[in-house]
Amino acid sequence: MSALLSLKGVSTFYGPIQALRNVDVEVNEGEIVTLIGANGAGKSTLMMTICGNPRAREGSIVYDGTEITQMPTHLIMRANIAHAPEGRRIFARMSVYENLLMGAHGRAQAEVADTMEQVYALFPLLKDRRSQRGGTLSGGEQQMLAIGRALMSRPRLLMLDEPSLGLAPLIVRQIFGAIRELNRTTGLTVLLVEQNAFQALRMAHRAYVLVNGAITMAGTGAELLARPEIKAAYLEGGH
C-alpha cells in the first residue's frame, strides 16, 4: 500500500498554545484509519490542520505525493479531499437535494446525477426527504446528509469528524455500516476522528491514539481493541 496522506512531525499552535505535538500519521490508499482520543485531545485540530486552517507551524503534510502544508485551503479541498466537519454544518434552509448539490459544485451534470443516485442508495432516507429542508431533519438524518454532501465531490480521501456525536446507537450503526460498505465496494480512503472508540476501532484497518496533542499509540484496529489500557481508558461501558 502507498501512502495517500502523510503527516510527519506536525506541530500546530493557536497563538502561544500548542495543540499538536510532533504528530506522525499515515493513511494508505484504500484504508480506513481512525484517530481516537478524549475530548480536547487535538483530534479536530489535526483534521483542520490537514485542511490548512490552522496551518502547521512545524512538520510536513503530503497528499498524493504533493506537499500541501502551506497550500491555500480552497486548493487543498479541490484535490479530491472531502471533509464532513464536527457539528454537521448543513445548510438548514436548503432542501436535502440542494444541500447535496452544494457538494458537487463544478462537476458535470451527468456525473452529478450518477453520484446522487449512489448517495441515495447508501442513505435511502435522504431520497425520501429530498424536498425537505435540512434544518427540519433529525440529527441522524443531518449526519447522513453531511456525509452525502461530502461524497458528492467524488473524493479520494473522505475525512469524517465525530460522525456519531449525539446520535442514537441504531443510527450510529447505520452510519458506520455505510462507511464500511463504501470502503469495501469503492476502495474509498477514510480518515475518521471519533470518540466512539469501540465502533471506530472495530471498523478501522489502522488506528492512532491522540493524548494532549501527541500520538501515544498506533496499530491495527484489532490490536488497539485488545490493549488493556485502551479498554480501560476508552471502552469501559462504551459498547
C-alpha positions in Angstrom: 0.0 0.0 0.0 1.2 3.5 -0.8 0.5 6.5 1.5 -2.2 8.8 0.2 -1.8 11.1 3.1 1.3 11.5 5.3 1.9 13.8 8.3 5.4 14.0 9.6 6.5 15.9 12.7 3.4 18.2 12.5 3.0 20.8 15.3 0.1 23.2 15.4 -0.5 26.2 17.6 -3.3 28.5 18.5 -1.4 31.6 19.3 1.0 30.5 22.1 -1.0 27.3 22.9 0.4 24.2 21.3 -2.4 21.9 20.1 -0.5 19.3 18.1 3.0 18.0 19.1 5.2 16.4 16.5 2.4 14.2 15.0 3.2 11.4 12.6 0.2 9.9 10.8 -0.1 7.9 7.6 -3.2 7.0 5.7 -2.7 4.5 2.9 -4.8 4.2 -0.2 -7.9 2.2 0.4 -7.6 2.2 4.2 -10.0 3.3 7.0 -7.7 4.9 9.6 -9.2 6.2 12.8 -7.9 8.6 15.3 -9.3 8.2 18.9 -8.8 10.3 22.0 -10.6 12.2 24.7 -12.4 15.4 24.1 -9.8 18.2 23.7 -7.0 15.8 22.7 -6.5 17.6 19.4 -8.4 15.3 17.0 -10.4 18.1 15.3 -7.3 20.3 15.2 -5.5 17.6 13.2 -8.3 17.5 10.7 -8.4 21.3 10.3 -4.6 21.4 10.0 -4.7 19.0 7.1 -7.2 21.4 5.5 -4.8 24.3 6.1 -6.7 26.2 8.9 -4.9 26.5 11.2 -1.6 25.9 9.4 1.1 23.5 10.7 3.9 25.6 12.2 6.3 22.7 12.0 6.4 19.5 10.0 5.2 18.3 6.6 1.8 17.2 5.2 1.9 15.4 1.9 -1.2 14.3 0.0 -1.0 12.1 -3.1 2.8 13.0 -3.5 2.2 16.7 -3.2 3.3 18.9 -0.3 0.2 20.7 0.9 1.5 22.1 4.2 1.4 25.7 3.0 -1.2 25.3 0.3 -4.3 27.6 0.5 -7.3 25.7 1.9 -9.5 26.1 -1.2 -6.8 24.4 -3.3 -6.4 21.6 -0.8 -10.2 20.9 -0.9 -10.1 20.8 -4.7 -7.5 18.0 -4.6 -10.2 15.2 -4.2 -10.4 15.6 -0.5 -13.8 15.9 1.2 -14.3 16.9 4.9 -17.5 16.3 6.9 -16.8 18.5 9.9 -17.9 18.1 13.5 -21.4 19.5 14.1 -22.6 18.6 10.5 -22.9 22.3 9.3 -25.5 21.6 6.7 -27.5 24.4 5.1 -30.6 24.5 7.2 -32.9 26.5 4.9 -31.9 24.5 1.8 -33.6 21.2 0.8 -31.8 17.9 1.1 -31.4 17.9 -2.7 -30.0 21.4 -2.7 -27.5 20.5 0.1 -26.3 17.6 -1.9 -25.8 19.8 -5.0 -23.6 22.1 -3.0 -21.2 19.3 -2.5 -21.0 18.7 -6.3 -20.0 22.3 -7.3 -18.1 22.3 -10.6 -18.9 18.7 -11.6 -20.5 17.7 -14.9 -24.3 17.3 -14.7 -24.4 13.7 -15.8 -21.7 12.8 -13.2 -23.7 14.7 -10.5 -26.9 12.7 -11.2 -25.0 9.4 -11.1 -23.3 10.3 -7.8 -26.6 11.5 -6.3 -28.1 8.1 -7.0 -25.2 6.4 -5.3 -25.7 8.6 -2.2 -29.4 7.8 -2.2 -28.6 4.1 -2.4 -26.3 4.5 0.5 -28.8 6.6 2.6 -32.3 5.8 1.3 -33.8 8.2 3.9 -32.2 11.1 2.1 -34.1 10.2 -1.1 -37.4 10.1 0.9 -36.6 13.5 2.3 -35.0 15.1 -0.7 -37.6 18.0 -0.8 -37.4 18.6 2.9 -35.4 21.5 4.5 -32.1 20.3 6.0 -32.9 22.1 9.3 -36.0 20.0 9.9 -34.2 16.7 9.7 -33.3 14.6 12.8 -29.7 14.6 14.0 -29.0 11.3 12.4 -30.5 12.4 9.1 -28.5 15.6 9.1 -25.3 13.5 9.7 -26.2 11.3 6.7 -26.8 14.5 4.7 -23.4 15.9 5.7 -21.6 12.7 4.7 -23.7 12.5 1.4 -22.8 16.1 0.6 -19.1 15.3 1.1 -19.4 12.2 -1.2 -20.9 14.3 -4.0 -17.5 15.7 -4.8 -16.3 12.1 -5.5 -13.3 12.3 -3.1 -10.3 10.0 -3.0 -10.0 10.9 0.7 -13.0 11.3 3.0 -12.4 12.9 6.3 -15.1 12.5 9.0 -15.0 14.4 12.2 -17.1 12.8 15.0 -19.9 11.4 12.8 -21.5 9.6 15.7 -21.7 12.6 18.1 -25.0 12.8 19.8 -26.7 10.1 17.8 -28.7 7.1 18.9 -26.9 3.7 18.8 -29.1 2.4 15.9 -28.2 5.4 13.8 -24.6 5.1 14.7 -24.5 1.5 13.4 -26.2 2.6 10.2 -23.7 5.3 9.5 -20.7 3.2 10.4 -22.1 0.4 8.2 -22.4 2.8 5.3 -18.8 4.0 5.7 -17.6 0.3 5.8 -19.6 -0.5 2.7 -18.3 2.5 0.8 -14.7 1.5 1.6 -15.3 -2.2 0.7 -17.1 -1.6 -2.6 -15.3 1.5 -3.9 -11.9 1.5 -2.2 -12.6 5.0 -0.7 -9.9 6.0 1.7 -11.3 7.3 5.0 -9.7 9.2 7.9 -12.1 9.1 10.8 -11.9 11.1 14.0 -14.2 9.6 16.6 -15.0 9.5 20.3 -16.9 6.2 20.0 -13.7 4.2 20.2 -15.3 0.8 20.1 -17.2 1.3 16.8 -14.3 3.1 15.3 -11.6 0.6 16.2 -13.8 -2.3 15.1 -14.1 -0.8 11.7 -10.6 0.6 11.2 -7.7 -1.1 9.4 -5.3 1.0 11.5 -5.7 3.4 14.3 -3.8 6.1 16.3 -4.4 7.3 19.9 -4.0 11.1 20.5 -3.4 12.3 24.0 -2.8 16.0 24.7 -1.9 16.7 21.1 0.6 13.8 20.7 0.3 10.3 19.3 0.8 7.8 22.1 -0.1 4.5 20.4 -0.6 3.1 16.9 -1.6 -0.3 15.5 -4.4 -2.1 13.7 -7.9 -1.6 14.9 -8.0 -5.1 16.3 -4.6 -4.6 18.1 -5.8 -1.5 19.9 -9.2 -3.0 20.8 -7.3 -5.8 22.6 -5.0 -3.5 24.6 -6.0 -3.3 28.3 -5.1 0.3 28.6 -7.3 1.2 25.6 -10.2 -0.8 27.2 -9.7 1.0 30.5 -9.4 4.5 29.0 -12.0 4.4 26.2 -14.1 1.3 26.1 -15.3 0.5 29.6 -19.1 0.7 29.3 -18.7 2.2 25.9 -20.1 -0.7 23.8 
